[in-house]
Amino acid sequence: MIKVKARVGESVQQMVKRFKKMCEKEGLIRDMKRNSYYEKPSEKNRRNRRKAARMNSQQR
């Protein structure tokens, strides 16, 4: 769970900006978008295979 504590002299807008950056860094926004609609298991497998192929081609 992400927690943001106020720093001395920090505005609410700065805290929100820091919170958003932390969420993006943790990948929460990407996961929320991915889970916002149903993905068939075959589509999920296809996406994972493409990702693995990309990673494999980058290593060479």
PDBQT receptor file of N, H, CA, C and O in Angstrom, charges set to zero:
ATOM      1  N   MET A   1       0.837  -1.167   0.000  1.00  0.00    +0.000 N 
ATOM      2  CA  MET A   1       0.000   0.000   0.000  1.00  0.00    +0.000 C 
ATOM      3  C   MET A   1       0.890   1.241   0.000  1.00  0.00    +0.000 C 
ATOM      4  O   MET A   1       1.865   1.315   0.748  1.00  0.00    +0.000 OA
ATOM      5  N   ILE A   2       0.555   2.187  -0.823  1.00  0.00    +0.000 N 
ATOM      6  H   ILE A   2      -0.237   2.126  -1.430  1.00  0.00    +0.000 HD
ATOM      7  CA  ILE A   2       1.349   3.403  -0.959  1.00  0.00    +0.000 C 
ATOM      8  C   ILE A   2       0.856   4.451   0.016  1.00  0.00    +0.000 C 
ATOM      9  O   ILE A   2      -0.340   4.735   0.097  1.00  0.00    +0.000 OA
ATOM     10  N   LYS A   3       1.782   5.015   0.748  1.00  0.00    +0.000 N 
ATOM     11  H   LYS A   3       2.753   4.785   0.683  1.00  0.00    +0.000 HD
ATOM     12  CA  LYS A   3       1.447   6.078   1.690  1.00  0.00    +0.000 C 
ATOM     13  C   LYS A   3       2.310   7.287   1.392  1.00  0.00    +0.000 C 
ATOM     14  O   LYS A   3       3.491   7.159   1.072  1.00  0.00    +0.000 OA
ATOM     15  N   VAL A   4       1.710   8.462   1.499  1.00  0.00    +0.000 N 
ATOM     16  H   VAL A   4       0.750   8.567   1.759  1.00  0.00    +0.000 HD
ATOM     17  CA  VAL A   4       2.430   9.709   1.270  1.00  0.00    +0.000 C 
ATOM     18  C   VAL A   4       2.267  10.572   2.505  1.00  0.00    +0.000 C 
ATOM     19  O   VAL A   4       1.150  10.930   2.877  1.00  0.00    +0.000 OA
ATOM     20  N   LYS A   5       3.365  10.901   3.131  1.00  0.00    +0.000 N 
ATOM     21  H   LYS A   5       4.272  10.611   2.829  1.00  0.00    +0.000 HD
ATOM     22  CA  LYS A   5       3.328  11.778   4.302  1.00  0.00    +0.000 C 
ATOM     23  C   LYS A   5       3.717  13.185   3.869  1.00  0.00    +0.000 C 
ATOM     24  O   LYS A   5       4.586  13.373   3.018  1.00  0.00    +0.000 OA
ATOM     25  N   ALA A   6       3.069  14.149   4.463  1.00  0.00    +0.000 N 
ATOM     26  H   ALA A   6       2.363  13.996   5.155  1.00  0.00    +0.000 HD
ATOM     27  CA  ALA A   6       3.323  15.543   4.111  1.00  0.00    +0.000 C 
ATOM     28  C   ALA A   6       4.711  15.951   4.591  1.00  0.00    +0.000 C 
ATOM     29  O   ALA A   6       5.109  15.664   5.720  1.00  0.00    +0.000 OA
ATOM     30  N   ARG A   7       5.424  16.616   3.717  1.00  0.00    +0.000 N 
ATOM     31  H   ARG A   7       5.100  16.849   2.800  1.00  0.00    +0.000 HD
ATOM     32  CA  ARG A   7       6.718  17.174   4.082  1.00  0.00    +0.000 C 
ATOM     33  C   ARG A   7       6.498  18.595   4.563  1.00  0.00    +0.000 C 
ATOM     34  O   ARG A   7       5.451  19.194   4.315  1.00  0.00    +0.000 OA
ATOM     35  N   VAL A   8       7.477  19.118   5.242  1.00  0.00    +0.000 N 
ATOM     36  H   VAL A   8       8.327  18.632   5.444  1.00  0.00    +0.000 HD
ATOM     37  CA  VAL A   8       7.367  20.478   5.773  1.00  0.00    +0.000 C 
ATOM     38  C   VAL A   8       7.242  21.470   4.619  1.00  0.00    +0.000 C 
ATOM     39  O   VAL A   8       8.087  21.499   3.724  1.00  0.00    +0.000 OA
ATOM     40  N   GLY A   9       6.191  22.276   4.643  1.00  0.00    +0.000 N 
ATOM     41  H   GLY A   9       5.505  22.252   5.370  1.00  0.00    +0.000 HD
ATOM     42  CA  GLY A   9       5.993  23.300   3.629  1.00  0.00    +0.000 C 
ATOM     43  C   GLY A   9       5.515  22.771   2.284  1.00  0.00    +0.000 C 
ATOM     44  O   GLY A   9       5.566  23.493   1.289  1.00  0.00    +0.000 OA
ATOM     45  N   GLU A  10       5.055  21.534   2.233  1.00  0.00    +0.000 N 
ATOM     46  H   GLU A  10       5.014  20.946   3.041  1.00  0.00    +0.000 HD
ATOM     47  CA  GLU A  10       4.615  20.945   0.970  1.00  0.00    +0.000 C 
ATOM     48  C   GLU A  10       3.110  21.161   0.790  1.00  0.00    +0.000 C 
ATOM     49  O   GLU A  10       2.330  20.959   1.721  1.00  0.00    +0.000 OA
ATOM     50  N   SER A  11       2.718  21.567  -0.399  1.00  0.00    +0.000 N 
ATOM     51  H   SER A  11       3.351  21.731  -1.156  1.00  0.00    +0.000 HD
ATOM     52  CA  SER A  11       1.305  21.800  -0.672  1.00  0.00    +0.000 C 
ATOM     53  C   SER A  11       0.608  20.483  -1.011  1.00  0.00    +0.000 C 
ATOM     54  O   SER A  11       1.251  19.462  -1.257  1.00  0.00    +0.000 OA
ATOM     55  N   VAL A  12      -0.718  20.536  -1.016  1.00  0.00    +0.000 N 
ATOM     56  H   VAL A  12      -1.241  21.365  -0.816  1.00  0.00    +0.000 HD
ATOM     57  CA  VAL A  12      -1.504  19.355  -1.337  1.00  0.00    +0.000 C 
ATOM     58  C   VAL A  12      -1.259  18.936  -2.784  1.00  0.00    +0.000 C 
ATOM     59  O   VAL A  12      -1.188  17.743  -3.079  1.00  0.00    +0.000 OA
ATOM     60  N   GLN A  13      -1.130  19.898  -3.678  1.00  0.00    +0.000 N 
ATOM     61  H   GLN A  13      -1.187  20.867  -3.438  1.00  0.00    +0.000 HD
ATOM     62  CA  GLN A  13      -0.886  19.579  -5.083  1.00  0.00    +0.000 C 
ATOM     63  C   GLN A  13       0.443  18.828  -5.249  1.00  0.00    +0.000 C 
ATOM     64  O   GLN A  13       0.533  17.901  -6.053  1.00  0.00    +0.000 OA
ATOM     65  N   GLN A  14       1.453  19.218  -4.505  1.00  0.00    +0.000 N 
ATOM     66  H   GLN A  14       1.380  19.971  -3.852  1.00  0.00    +0.000 HD
ATOM     67  CA  GLN A  14       2.745  18.540  -4.588  1.00  0.00    +0.000 C 
ATOM     68  C   GLN A  14       2.641  17.120  -4.046  1.00  0.00    +0.000 C 
ATOM     69  O   GLN A  14       3.266  16.199  -4.572  1.00  0.00    +0.000 OA
ATOM     70  N   MET A  15       1.844  16.947  -2.984  1.00  0.00    +0.000 N 
ATOM     71  H   MET A  15       1.336  17.695  -2.556  1.00  0.00    +0.000 HD
ATOM     72  CA  MET A  15       1.653  15.602  -2.431  1.00  0.00    +0.000 C 
ATOM     73  C   MET A  15       0.930  14.702  -3.430  1.00  0.00    +0.000 C 
ATOM     74  O   MET A  15       1.294  13.537  -3.591  1.00  0.00    +0.000 OA
ATOM     75  N   VAL A  16      -0.085  15.231  -4.095  1.00  0.00    +0.000 N 
ATOM     76  H   VAL A  16      -0.381  16.177  -3.964  1.00  0.00    +0.000 HD
ATOM     77  CA  VAL A  16      -0.826  14.450  -5.084  1.00  0.00    +0.000 C 
ATOM     78  C   VAL A  16       0.093  14.062  -6.236  1.00  0.00    +0.000 C 
ATOM     79  O   VAL A  16       0.040  12.935  -6.729  1.00  0.00    +0.000 OA
ATOM     80  N   LYS A  17       0.931  14.993  -6.659  1.00  0.00    +0.000 N 
ATOM     81  H   LYS A  17       0.974  15.909  -6.259  1.00  0.00    +0.000 HD
ATOM     82  CA  LYS A  17       1.877  14.725  -7.745  1.00  0.00    +0.000 C 
ATOM     83  C   LYS A  17       2.845  13.609  -7.348  1.00  0.00    +0.000 C 
ATOM     84  O   LYS A  17       3.136  12.721  -8.150  1.00  0.00    +0.000 OA
ATOM     85  N   ARG A  18       3.341  13.656  -6.108  1.00  0.00    +0.000 N 
ATOM     86  H   ARG A  18       3.105  14.378  -5.457  1.00  0.00    +0.000 HD
ATOM     87  CA  ARG A  18       4.238  12.610  -5.610  1.00  0.00    +0.000 C 
ATOM     88  C   ARG A  18       3.523  11.267  -5.545  1.00  0.00    +0.000 C 
ATOM     89  O   ARG A  18       4.097  10.234  -5.887  1.00  0.00    +0.000 OA
ATOM     90  N   PHE A  19       2.262  11.285  -5.102  1.00  0.00    +0.000 N 
ATOM     91  H   PHE A  19       1.795  12.124  -4.824  1.00  0.00    +0.000 HD
ATOM     92  CA  PHE A  19       1.476  10.059  -5.016  1.00  0.00    +0.000 C 
ATOM     93  C   PHE A  19       1.284   9.438  -6.395  1.00  0.00    +0.000 C 
ATOM     94  O   PHE A  19       1.430   8.227  -6.558  1.00  0.00    +0.000 OA
ATOM     95  N   LYS A  20       0.959  10.260  -7.382  1.00  0.00    +0.000 N 
ATOM     96  H   LYS A  20       0.841  11.244  -7.250  1.00  0.00    +0.000 HD
ATOM     97  CA  LYS A  20       0.764   9.759  -8.743  1.00  0.00    +0.000 C 
ATOM     98  C   LYS A  20       2.039   9.141  -9.292  1.00  0.00    +0.000 C 
ATOM     99  O   LYS A  20       1.995   8.103  -9.952  1.00  0.00    +0.000 OA
ATOM    100  N   LYS A  21       3.182   9.779  -9.021  1.00  0.00    +0.000 N 
ATOM    101  H   LYS A  21       3.218  10.622  -8.485  1.00  0.00    +0.000 HD
ATOM    102  CA  LYS A  21       4.461   9.237  -9.487  1.00  0.00    +0.000 C 
ATOM    103  C   LYS A  21       4.743   7.890  -8.841  1.00  0.00    +0.000 C 
ATOM    104  O   LYS A  21       5.233   6.971  -9.498  1.00  0.00    +0.000 OA
ATOM    105  N   MET A  22       4.430   7.773  -7.542  1.00  0.00    +0.000 N 
ATOM    106  H   MET A  22       4.032   8.519  -7.009  1.00  0.00    +0.000 HD
ATOM    107  CA  MET A  22       4.661   6.510  -6.843  1.00  0.00    +0.000 C 
ATOM    108  C   MET A  22       3.764   5.408  -7.416  1.00  0.00    +0.000 C 
ATOM    109  O   MET A  22       4.201   4.269  -7.582  1.00  0.00    +0.000 OA
ATOM    110  N   CYS A  23       2.515   5.752  -7.715  1.00  0.00    +0.000 N 
ATOM    111  H   CYS A  23       2.160   6.677  -7.581  1.00  0.00    +0.000 HD
ATOM    112  CA  CYS A  23       1.588   4.774  -8.305  1.00  0.00    +0.000 C 
ATOM    113  C   CYS A  23       2.083   4.316  -9.662  1.00  0.00    +0.000 C 
ATOM    114  O   CYS A  23       2.040   3.127  -9.978  1.00  0.00    +0.000 OA
ATOM    115  N   GLU A  24       2.552   5.254 -10.461  1.00  0.00    +0.000 N 
ATOM    116  H   GLU A  24       2.587   6.220 -10.204  1.00  0.00    +0.000 HD
ATOM    117  CA  GLU A  24       3.060   4.910 -11.784  1.00  0.00    +0.000 C 
ATOM    118  C   GLU A  24       4.301   4.032 -11.674  1.00  0.00    +0.000 C 
ATOM    119  O   GLU A  24       4.464   3.083 -12.441  1.00  0.00    +0.000 OA
ATOM    120  N   LYS A  25       5.167   4.344 -10.729  1.00  0.00    +0.000 N 
ATOM    121  H   LYS A  25       5.034   5.115 -10.106  1.00  0.00    +0.000 HD
ATOM    122  CA  LYS A  25       6.390   3.569 -10.539  1.00  0.00    +0.000 C 
ATOM    123  C   LYS A  25       6.073   2.137 -10.112  1.00  0.00    +0.000 C 
ATOM    124  O   LYS A  25       6.745   1.199 -10.539  1.00  0.00    +0.000 OA
ATOM    125  N   GLU A  26       5.059   1.969  -9.279  1.00  0.00    +0.000 N 
ATOM    126  H   GLU A  26       4.512   2.731  -8.932  1.00  0.00    +0.000 HD
ATOM    127  CA  GLU A  26       4.669   0.639  -8.818  1.00  0.00    +0.000 C 
ATOM    128  C   GLU A  26       3.890  -0.137  -9.870  1.00  0.00    +0.000 C 
ATOM    129  O   GLU A  26       3.714  -1.348  -9.737  1.00  0.00    +0.000 OA
ATOM    130  N   GLY A  27       3.424   0.537 -10.909  1.00  0.00    +0.000 N 
ATOM    131  H   GLY A  27       3.567   1.521 -11.017  1.00  0.00    +0.000 HD
ATOM    132  CA  GLY A  27       2.683  -0.130 -11.969  1.00  0.00    +0.000 C 
ATOM    133  C   GLY A  27       1.203  -0.275 -11.675  1.00  0.00    +0.000 C 
ATOM    134  O   GLY A  27       0.519  -1.051 -12.342  1.00  0.00    +0.000 OA
ATOM    135  N   LEU A  28       0.698   0.445 -10.704  1.00  0.00    +0.000 N 
ATOM    136  H   LEU A  28       1.254   1.075 -10.162  1.00  0.00    +0.000 HD
ATOM    137  CA  LEU A  28      -0.710   0.325 -10.339  1.00  0.00    +0.000 C 
ATOM    138  C   LEU A  28      -1.627   0.821 -11.437  1.00  0.00    +0.000 C 
ATOM    139  O   LEU A  28      -2.661   0.210 -11.706  1.00  0.00    +0.000 OA
ATOM    140  N   ILE A  29      -1.263   1.918 -12.073  1.00  0.00    +0.000 N 
ATOM    141  H   ILE A  29      -0.423   2.414 -11.855  1.00  0.00    +0.000 HD
ATOM    142  CA  ILE A  29      -2.116   2.488 -13.113  1.00  0.00    +0.000 C 
ATOM    143  C   ILE A  29      -2.200   1.536 -14.293  1.00  0.00    +0.000 C 
ATOM    144  O   ILE A  29      -3.275   1.347 -14.862  1.00  0.00    +0.000 OA
ATOM    145  N   ARG A  30      -1.088   0.942 -14.662  1.00  0.00    +0.000 N 
ATOM    146  H   ARG A  30      -0.215   1.096 -14.200  1.00  0.00    +0.000 HD
ATOM    147  CA  ARG A  30      -1.067  -0.006 -15.780  1.00  0.00    +0.000 C 
ATOM    148  C   ARG A  30      -1.939  -1.220 -15.455  1.00  0.00    +0.000 C 
ATOM    149  O   ARG A  30      -2.683  -1.697 -16.312  1.00  0.00    +0.000 OA
ATOM    150  N   ASP A  31      -1.847  -1.720 -14.220  1.00  0.00    +0.000 N 
ATOM    151  H   ASP A  31      -1.242  -1.333 -13.524  1.00  0.00    +0.000 HD
ATOM    152  CA  ASP A  31      -2.661  -2.863 -13.823  1.00  0.00    +0.000 C 
ATOM    153  C   ASP A  31      -4.139  -2.515 -13.788  1.00  0.00    +0.000 C 
ATOM    154  O   ASP A  31      -4.973  -3.330 -14.182  1.00  0.00    +0.000 OA
ATOM    155  N   MET A  32      -4.475  -1.327 -13.328  1.00  0.00    +0.000 N 
ATOM    156  H   MET A  32      -3.797  -0.665 -13.008  1.00  0.00    +0.000 HD
ATOM    157  CA  MET A  32      -5.874  -0.918 -13.285  1.00  0.00    +0.000 C 
ATOM    158  C   MET A  32      -6.445  -0.842 -14.698  1.00  0.00    +0.000 C 
ATOM    159  O   MET A  32      -7.569  -1.284 -14.935  1.00  0.00    +0.000 OA
ATOM    160  N   LYS A  33      -5.690  -0.295 -15.623  1.00  0.00    +0.000 N 
ATOM    161  H   LYS A  33      -4.777   0.064 -15.430  1.00  0.00    +0.000 HD
ATOM    162  CA  LYS A  33      -6.167  -0.204 -17.001  1.00  0.00    +0.000 C 
ATOM    163  C   LYS A  33      -6.316  -1.590 -17.606  1.00  0.00    +0.000 C 
ATOM    164  O   LYS A  33      -7.274  -1.847 -18.334  1.00  0.00    +0.000 OA
ATOM    165  N   ARG A  34      -5.388  -2.477 -17.317  1.00  0.00    +0.000 N 
ATOM    166  H   ARG A  34      -4.610  -2.268 -16.725  1.00  0.00    +0.000 HD
ATOM    167  CA  ARG A  34      -5.436  -3.828 -17.870  1.00  0.00    +0.000 C 
ATOM    168  C   ARG A  34      -6.631  -4.596 -17.312  1.00  0.00    +0.000 C 
ATOM    169  O   ARG A  34      -7.248  -5.384 -18.029  1.00  0.00    +0.000 OA
ATOM    170  N   ASN A  35      -6.960  -4.375 -16.043  1.00  0.00    +0.000 N 
ATOM    171  H   ASN A  35      -6.458  -3.735 -15.461  1.00  0.00    +0.000 HD
ATOM    172  CA  ASN A  35      -8.051  -5.109 -15.411  1.00  0.00    +0.000 C 
ATOM    173  C   ASN A  35      -9.402  -4.428 -15.568  1.00  0.00    +0.000 C 
ATOM    174  O   ASN A  35     -10.401  -4.933 -15.057  1.00  0.00    +0.000 OA
ATOM    175  N   SER A  36      -9.457  -3.316 -16.249  1.00  0.00    +0.000 N 
ATOM    176  H   SER A  36      -8.645  -2.906 -16.664  1.00  0.00    +0.000 HD
ATOM    177  CA  SER A  36     -10.715  -2.598 -16.379  1.00  0.00    +0.000 C 
ATOM    178  C   SER A  36     -11.662  -3.273 -17.372  1.00  0.00    +0.000 C 
ATOM    179  O   SER A  36     -12.843  -2.928 -17.418  1.00  0.00    +0.000 OA
ATOM    180  N   TYR A  37     -11.177  -4.215 -18.157  1.00  0.00    +0.000 N 
ATOM    181  H   TYR A  37     -10.218  -4.495 -18.120  1.00  0.00    +0.000 HD
ATOM    182  CA  TYR A  37     -12.021  -4.943 -19.089  1.00  0.00    +0.000 C 
ATOM    183  C   TYR A  37     -11.585  -6.402 -19.082  1.00  0.00    +0.000 C 
ATOM    184  O   TYR A  37     -10.447  -6.719 -18.736  1.00  0.00    +0.000 OA
ATOM    185  N   TYR A  38     -12.496  -7.281 -19.467  1.00  0.00    +0.000 N 
ATOM    186  H   TYR A  38     -13.421  -7.023 -19.749  1.00  0.00    +0.000 HD
ATOM    187  CA  TYR A  38     -12.202  -8.706 -19.484  1.00  0.00    +0.000 C 
ATOM    188  C   TYR A  38     -11.307  -9.047 -20.662  1.00  0.00    +0.000 C 
ATOM    189  O   TYR A  38     -11.523  -8.604 -21.790  1.00  0.00    +0.000 OA
ATOM    190  N   GLU A  39     -10.299  -9.845 -20.364  1.00  0.00    +0.000 N 
ATOM    191  H   GLU A  39     -10.123 -10.205 -19.448  1.00  0.00    +0.000 HD
ATOM    192  CA  GLU A  39      -9.392 -10.316 -21.403  1.00  0.00    +0.000 C 
ATOM    193  C   GLU A  39      -9.461 -11.845 -21.432  1.00  0.00    +0.000 C 
ATOM    194  O   GLU A  39      -9.246 -12.506 -20.416  1.00  0.00    +0.000 OA
ATOM    195  N   LYS A  40      -9.760 -12.387 -22.596  1.00  0.00    +0.000 N 
ATOM    196  H   LYS A  40      -9.934 -11.849 -23.421  1.00  0.00    +0.000 HD
ATOM    197  CA  LYS A  40      -9.861 -13.836 -22.706  1.00  0.00    +0.000 C 
ATOM    198  C   LYS A  40      -8.501 -14.461 -22.402  1.00  0.00    +0.000 C 
ATOM    199  O   LYS A  40      -7.462 -13.861 -22.679  1.00  0.00    +0.000 OA
ATOM    200  N   PRO A  41      -8.509 -15.666 -21.831  1.00  0.00    +0.000 N 
ATOM    201  CA  PRO A  41      -7.237 -16.335 -21.522  1.00  0.00    +0.000 C 
ATOM    202  C   PRO A  41      -6.343 -16.507 -22.749  1.00  0.00    +0.000 C 
ATOM    203  O   PRO A  41      -5.121 -16.406 -22.642  1.00  0.00    +0.000 OA
ATOM    204  N   SER A  42      -6.942 -16.765 -23.909  1.00  0.00    +0.000 N 
ATOM    205  H   SER A  42      -7.935 -16.846 -23.996  1.00  0.00    +0.000 HD
ATOM    206  CA  SER A  42      -6.122 -16.927 -25.113  1.00  0.00    +0.000 C 
ATOM    207  C   SER A  42      -5.436 -15.610 -25.482  1.00  0.00    +0.000 C 
ATOM    208  O   SER A  42      -4.292 -15.610 -25.936  1.00  0.00    +0.000 OA
ATOM    209  N   GLU A  43      -6.144 -14.478 -25.283  1.00  0.00    +0.000 N 
ATOM    210  H   GLU A  43      -7.073 -14.478 -24.914  1.00  0.00    +0.000 HD
ATOM    211  CA  GLU A  43      -5.537 -13.170 -25.554  1.00  0.00    +0.000 C 
ATOM    212  C   GLU A  43      -4.418 -12.889 -24.559  1.00  0.00    +0.000 C 
ATOM    213  O   GLU A  43      -3.387 -12.326 -24.926  1.00  0.00    +0.000 OA
ATOM    214  N   LYS A  44      -4.614 -13.275 -23.314  1.00  0.00    +0.000 N 
ATOM    215  H   LYS A  44      -5.452 -13.732 -23.016  1.00  0.00    +0.000 HD
ATOM    216  CA  LYS A  44      -3.589 -13.074 -22.287  1.00  0.00    +0.000 C 
ATOM    217  C   LYS A  44      -2.338 -13.880 -22.620  1.00  0.00    +0.000 C 
ATOM    218  O   LYS A  44      -1.217 -13.387 -22.493  1.00  0.00    +0.000 OA
ATOM    219  N   ASN A  45      -2.548 -15.144 -23.054  1.00  0.00    +0.000 N 
ATOM    220  H   ASN A  45      -3.458 -15.544 -23.157  1.00  0.00    +0.000 HD
ATOM    221  CA  ASN A  45      -1.409 -15.987 -23.436  1.00  0.00    +0.000 C 
ATOM    222  C   ASN A  45      -0.683 -15.405 -24.640  1.00  0.00    +0.000 C 
ATOM    223  O   ASN A  45       0.547 -15.404 -24.684  1.00  0.00    +0.000 OA
ATOM    224  N   ARG A  46      -1.432 -14.913 -25.610  1.00  0.00    +0.000 N 
ATOM    225  H   ARG A  46      -2.431 -14.914 -25.574  1.00  0.00    +0.000 HD
ATOM    226  CA  ARG A  46      -0.830 -14.318 -26.808  1.00  0.00    +0.000 C 
ATOM    227  C   ARG A  46       0.007 -13.097 -26.427  1.00  0.00    +0.000 C 
ATOM    228  O   ARG A  46       1.113 -12.914 -26.937  1.00  0.00    +0.000 OA
ATOM    229  N   ARG A  47      -0.524 -12.262 -25.528  1.00  0.00    +0.000 N 
ATOM    230  H   ARG A  47      -1.422 -12.410 -25.114  1.00  0.00    +0.000 HD
ATOM    231  CA  ARG A  47       0.209 -11.065 -25.086  1.00  0.00    +0.000 C 
ATOM    232  C   ARG A  47       1.494 -11.462 -24.360  1.00  0.00    +0.000 C 
ATOM    233  O   ARG A  47       2.545 -10.854 -24.560  1.00  0.00    +0.000 OA
ATOM    234  N   ASN A  48       1.395 -12.494 -23.514  1.00  0.00    +0.000 N 
ATOM    235  H   ASN A  48       0.541 -12.988 -23.351  1.00  0.00    +0.000 HD
ATOM    236  CA  ASN A  48       2.587 -12.946 -22.788  1.00  0.00    +0.000 C 
ATOM    237  C   ASN A  48       3.633 -13.532 -23.720  1.00  0.00    +0.000 C 
ATOM    238  O   ASN A  48       4.829 -13.330 -23.513  1.00  0.00    +0.000 OA
ATOM    239  N   ARG A  49       3.191 -14.266 -24.758  1.00  0.00    +0.000 N 
ATOM    240  H   ARG A  49       2.219 -14.430 -24.926  1.00  0.00    +0.000 HD
ATOM    241  CA  ARG A  49       4.154 -14.826 -25.721  1.00  0.00    +0.000 C 
ATOM    242  C   ARG A  49       4.857 -13.722 -26.497  1.00  0.00    +0.000 C 
ATOM    243  O   ARG A  49       6.064 -13.790 -26.727  1.00  0.00    +0.000 OA
ATOM    244  N   ARG A  50       4.094 -12.696 -26.905  1.00  0.00    +0.000 N 
ATOM    245  H   ARG A  50       3.113 -12.641 -26.718  1.00  0.00    +0.000 HD
ATOM    246  CA  ARG A  50       4.703 -11.574 -27.624  1.00  0.00    +0.000 C 
ATOM    247  C   ARG A  50       5.702 -10.840 -26.742  1.00  0.00    +0.000 C 
ATOM    248  O   ARG A  50       6.770 -10.438 -27.203  1.00  0.00    +0.000 OA
ATOM    249  N   LYS A  51       5.354 -10.669 -25.480  1.00  0.00    +0.000 N 
ATOM    250  H   LYS A  51       4.486 -10.996 -25.105  1.00  0.00    +0.000 HD
ATOM    251  CA  LYS A  51       6.257  -9.997 -24.541  1.00  0.00    +0.000 C 
ATOM    252  C   LYS A  51       7.546 -10.803 -24.374  1.00  0.00    +0.000 C 
ATOM    253  O   LYS A  51       8.641 -10.240 -24.365  1.00  0.00    +0.000 OA
ATOM    254  N   ALA A  52       7.407 -12.120 -24.243  1.00  0.00    +0.000 N 
ATOM    255  H   ALA A  52       6.518 -12.578 -24.250  1.00  0.00    +0.000 HD
ATOM    256  CA  ALA A  52       8.585 -12.982 -24.098  1.00  0.00    +0.000 C 
ATOM    257  C   ALA A  52       9.454 -12.921 -25.344  1.00  0.00    +0.000 C 
ATOM    258  O   ALA A  52      10.681 -12.897 -25.245  1.00  0.00    +0.000 OA
ATOM    259  N   ALA A  53       8.825 -12.896 -26.522  1.00  0.00    +0.000 N 
ATOM    260  H   ALA A  53       7.828 -12.916 -26.602  1.00  0.00    +0.000 HD
ATOM    261  CA  ALA A  53       9.591 -12.826 -27.763  1.00  0.00    +0.000 C 
ATOM    262  C   ALA A  53      10.346 -11.501 -27.857  1.00  0.00    +0.000 C 
ATOM    263  O   ALA A  53      11.495 -11.464 -28.298  1.00  0.00    +0.000 OA
ATOM    264  N   ARG A  54       9.690 -10.409 -27.437  1.00  0.00    +0.000 N 
ATOM    265  H   ARG A  54       8.757 -10.440 -27.078  1.00  0.00    +0.000 HD
ATOM    266  CA  ARG A  54      10.365  -9.099 -27.438  1.00  0.00    +0.000 C 
ATOM    267  C   ARG A  54      11.561  -9.099 -26.492  1.00  0.00    +0.000 C 
ATOM    268  O   ARG A  54      12.635  -8.601 -26.830  1.00  0.00    +0.000 OA
ATOM    269  N   MET A  55      11.362  -9.657 -25.316  1.00  0.00    +0.000 N 
ATOM    270  H   MET A  55      10.489 -10.061 -25.042  1.00  0.00    +0.000 HD
ATOM    271  CA  MET A  55      12.447  -9.691 -24.338  1.00  0.00    +0.000 C 
ATOM    272  C   MET A  55      13.598 -10.563 -24.839  1.00  0.00    +0.000 C 
ATOM    273  O   MET A  55      14.768 -10.240 -24.633  1.00  0.00    +0.000 OA
ATOM    274  N   ASN A  56      13.257 -11.662 -25.494  1.00  0.00    +0.000 N 
ATOM    275  H   ASN A  56      12.307 -11.924 -25.661  1.00  0.00    +0.000 HD
ATOM    276  CA  ASN A  56      14.269 -12.569 -26.025  1.00  0.00    +0.000 C 
ATOM    277  C   ASN A  56      15.061 -11.907 -27.143  1.00  0.00    +0.000 C 
ATOM    278  O   ASN A  56      16.276 -12.087 -27.228  1.00  0.00    +0.000 OA
ATOM    279  N   SER A  57      14.395 -11.149 -27.997  1.00  0.00    +0.000 N 
ATOM    280  H   SER A  57      13.408 -11.003 -27.928  1.00  0.00    +0.000 HD
ATOM    281  CA  SER A  57      15.083 -10.507 -29.111  1.00  0.00    +0.000 C 
ATOM    282  C   SER A  57      15.952  -9.340 -28.633  1.00  0.00    +0.000 C 
ATOM    283  O   SER A  57      16.943  -9.006 -29.282  1.00  0.00    +0.000 OA
ATOM    284  N   GLN A  58      15.594  -8.723 -27.514  1.00  0.00    +0.000 N 
ATOM    285  H   GLN A  58      14.789  -8.994 -26.987  1.00  0.00    +0.000 HD
ATOM    286  CA  GLN A  58      16.387  -7.613 -26.974  1.00  0.00    +0.000 C 
ATOM    287  C   GLN A  58      17.682  -8.120 -26.347  1.00  0.00    +0.000 C 
ATOM    288  O   GLN A  58      18.682  -7.402 -26.330  1.00  0.00    +0.000 OA
ATOM    289  N   GLN A  59      17.674  -9.334 -25.839  1.00  0.00    +0.000 N 
ATOM    290  H   GLN A  59      16.861  -9.917 -25.853  1.00  0.00    +0.000 HD
ATOM    291  CA  GLN A  59      18.862  -9.886 -25.179  1.00  0.00    +0.000 C 
ATOM    292  C   GLN A  59      19.947 -10.236 -26.170  1.00  0.00    +0.000 C 
ATOM    293  O   GLN A  59      21.121 -10.282 -25.804  1.00  0.00    +0.000 OA
ATOM    294  N   ARG A  60      19.591 -10.480 -27.396  1.00  0.00    +0.000 N 
ATOM    295  H   ARG A  60      18.637 -10.443 -27.693  1.00  0.00    +0.000 HD
ATOM    296  CA  ARG A  60      20.585 -10.893 -28.398  1.00  0.00    +0.000 C 
ATOM    297  C   ARG A  60      21.307  -9.741 -28.975  1.00  0.00    +0.000 C 
ATOM    298  O   ARG A  60      22.174  -9.921 -29.830  1.00  0.00    +0.000 OA
TER     299      ARG A  60
